[in-house]
């Protein structure tokens, strides 16, 4: 059996690993380095992104991921262990390599090892039931986070969502000359206006959250939620783990729900957990901020548009037009909610 595995490993290592259309000698060297340094038998590798791969090993299927901040990944490891002690057991944490290391340095990154969680399907926020599931999962995560936070010695970043988004808007405005090559002046103005009003109204209506600070996941995209074969949901990818009011997490989650609720924020209130804890006027004000669109346009401006990204550019233009069209309903409902004197 060992001979067969060794032959399979050699054959896998002889396959040219391609990323972005080229032979990836870096990936080959990375896998060989990990195998040599950790004494982990590796039989195959499947790249997912430039810094994420699936490894087929003698100890099962694993995920390796490259990080830039070694201190933060160690903090994440200890925080997730503390959350587990407080009752949250549905976070996929890093594992130690066979020789005891939590991360291996290679190519200006620190490479971690996590178990691969087989999923029964790709999770999304399409149905009411799926949205309820993730809301319940996050409530448990936040509750355990509130308990764990006072006992955590390693500092976690503190999230201030308005400040973060104010910087994002500033970058978007600085990128105007570049973005105007692809987006009309009218659409650019609408996005800027909505962003400015969102930040202004949130400041106007802000009241300090009654809830205690908690630990926040930081990136509640559906691809970071894995439905396992035993029926449970698992949270993965804690690169943006931070602290802050849990309302910040719900704002970002509700923004991801909107495309599945016909862009109606009143539809969001059908979820008891949202109605219970995310209806403050400053929260609804921040819900109006077009965060994803501004992020994607700013990201586009970092690198020159090449032939490989032309399709992505066209997709972003169409996505922007469509989202602005559907957001009209959201803006109308939210404005009425915020400035109707009968609302508390």
C-alpha positions, 0 to 999 in steps of 0.5 A, a space after each residue: 500500500 505504501 508503495 502504491 501511495 508513493 507512486 501516486 504521490 510522485 505522479 501527482 508531483 509531476 503534474 504541472 500545477 497551473 494557475 492563471 495559465 502558467 506552470 506554477 513552480 512555486 506551488 510545487 516547491 511549496 508542497 515539497 517544502 511542507 512535506 519535507 519540513 512537517 514530515 506529512 505524507 502528501 499524495 496530491 494537491 489541488 489549487 483553489 486560489 493562489 494562496 489556498 490549496 487542497 492537500 491529499 495526505 496520509 492523515 486525510 484531506 487538508 486545506 493549506 492557506 497562506 497568511 501574511 500576519 503570523 501574530 494574527 493567525 496565532 491569535 485566531 487559533 487561541 480565540 477559536 479554542 476559547 470559543 470552543 471552551 465557551 460552547 461554540 464548536 462549529 468553527 473550523 480551526 487550524 491544526 498543528 503540523 505533525 512536527 508541532 508547528 502551527 504555521 510554516 513560513 514559505 514565500 513571504 507567507 505563513 502556511 496553516 493547515 485546517 481539516 477539510 469539511 465535506 459539504 453536502 451542497 453549496 450554501 447560500 442565503 437564497 431561502 428563508 430557512 437558510 437565512 434563519 440557519 445562519 442567523 442562529 449560528 451567528 447568535 450562538 457565535 456572538 453569545 459565546 464571543 461575549 463570554 470569551 472576550 474578557 478572558 482573551 489576552 491576545 488583542 483582536 482588531 476593533 471594527 468600526 464599520 462607519 470608519 472603514 466604509 468612510 475610507 472605502 468611499 474616499 478611495 472610490 471618489 479618488 478613483 473617479 477618473 479611472 471608474 468614469 471610463 466604464 461607469 456613467 457620471 449619473 451612476 457614479 453620482 448615485 452610488 456616491 450620494 447613497 454612500 454619503 447619506 448612509 454615513 451621514 444618517 448613521 451618525 445622526 441616528 447613532 446611539 451606543 448599542 445596548 449589547 456588549 462587545 463581542 467577537 465578530 467573524 468579520 466576513 459572513 459571506 455564504 462561502 464561509 458557511 459549510 453545511 456538513 453531512 451531519 446536518 450542522 453548519 460550520 464557520 470557516 475563514 477567520 482572517 478578519 476576526 475582530 471585536 465590535 458591536 454584533 450589529 456590525 455583523 448583522 448589517 453586513 449579513 443583511 446586505 448579503 440577504 438583500 438580493 434574495 429578498 427583492 431588495 426589501 429591507 422590510 422583508 428582512 424583519 420577517 426574521 425574528 433575530 433581525 427584528 429583535 436586534 437590528 432595527 435601530 435607525 443607525 443600523 438601517 442607515 448603514 444598511 444603505 451603504 453600497 459596500 460591495 459595489 464600492 469595494 469591487 470598483 476600488 479593487 478593479 482600480 488597483 491593477 490595470 484592466 487586462 484581457 483576462 479581466 475584461 469579462 469581470 469588468 463587463 460583469 461588474 458594470 452590469 451588476 452595478 446597473 442592476 443593483 442600482 435599479 433594485 436598490 431604489 426600493 430599498 432606499 425608498 423603504 428605508 427613508 420612510 422608516 428613518 424619517 417617519 415620525 410615527 416610527 420609534 
